[in-house]
Amino acid sequence: MGIISWIILGLLAGAIAKILLPGRDPGGLIGTTLIGVAGAFIGGWISTRFLDRPITKDFYDGATWAAAIGGSLVLLIIYRLLFGHSRSR
């Protein structure tokens, strides 16, 4: 997959992570989508590097999607823990 595919996958993974983890985010929609893109890259890197699961060139591979969504969820949780209470409600 190329860089554009990873960005698209990250945007979708960020949206899915937001659906799976509802609530108010400090960064709003833009912050959540950027976290999704970063989570897709980090999830793919962790999957390739540590889990010995190479990322295929197929956009519709389930393991690729799971890695991207998992990375997005982890980053979203960390982001909420670090910056969740910095905005007034």
Residue pairs with C-beta under 8 A, 6 or more apart in sequence:
1 9
1 55
1 56
1 57
1 58
1 59
1 64
5 59
6 37
6 40
6 41
6 44
7 37
7 40
9 40
9 59
9 64
9 65
9 68
10 33
10 36
10 37
10 38
10 39
10 40
10 41
10 68
10 72
11 33
11 36
11 37
12 36
12 68
13 36
13 39
13 40
13 43
13 65
13 68
13 69
13 71
13 72
14 32
14 33
14 34
14 35
14 36
14 37
14 39
14 40
14 72
14 76
15 32
15 33
15 36
16 69
16 72
17 32
17 35
17 36
17 39
17 69
17 72
17 73
17 76
18 25
18 32
18 36
18 76
20 69
20 73
21 73
21 76
21 77
23 80
24 89
25 31
25 32
25 76
25 79
25 80
26 79
26 80
26 83
26 84
26 86
26 87
27 34
27 35
27 79
27 83
31 79
32 76
35 72
35 75
35 76
35 79
36 68
36 72
38 71
38 72
38 75
39 68
39 69
39 70
39 71
39 72
39 73
39 74
39 75
39 76
40 67
40 68
40 71
40 72
41 71
42 71
42 74
42 75
43 66
43 67
43 68
43 69
43 70
43 71
43 72
43 74
44 55
44 64
44 67
44 68
44 71
46 67
46 71
47 53
47 55
47 63
47 64
47 67
48 54
48 55
53 63
53 67
55 61
55 63
55 64
55 67
56 63
56 64
58 64
